[in-house]
Amino acid sequence: MARAPHEPPRTVAPPSRLGRLGWLIAIWAASVFALGVVAWLVRQLMALVGLASA
């Protein structure tokens, strides 16, 4: 969508290194948590069918 001619151009500060690092850590932590949940679910499924002890 084009900007109207009377609007000034937007000036957005680039993200800080600390902000980028924060997002990196947050995404990493979320992925580790999700992997843990999947592993736990697989373990529960294996225990349910008798392949492993819960």
Residue pairs with C-beta under 8 A, 6 or more apart in sequence:
3 9
43 52
43 54
44 54
46 52
47 53
47 54
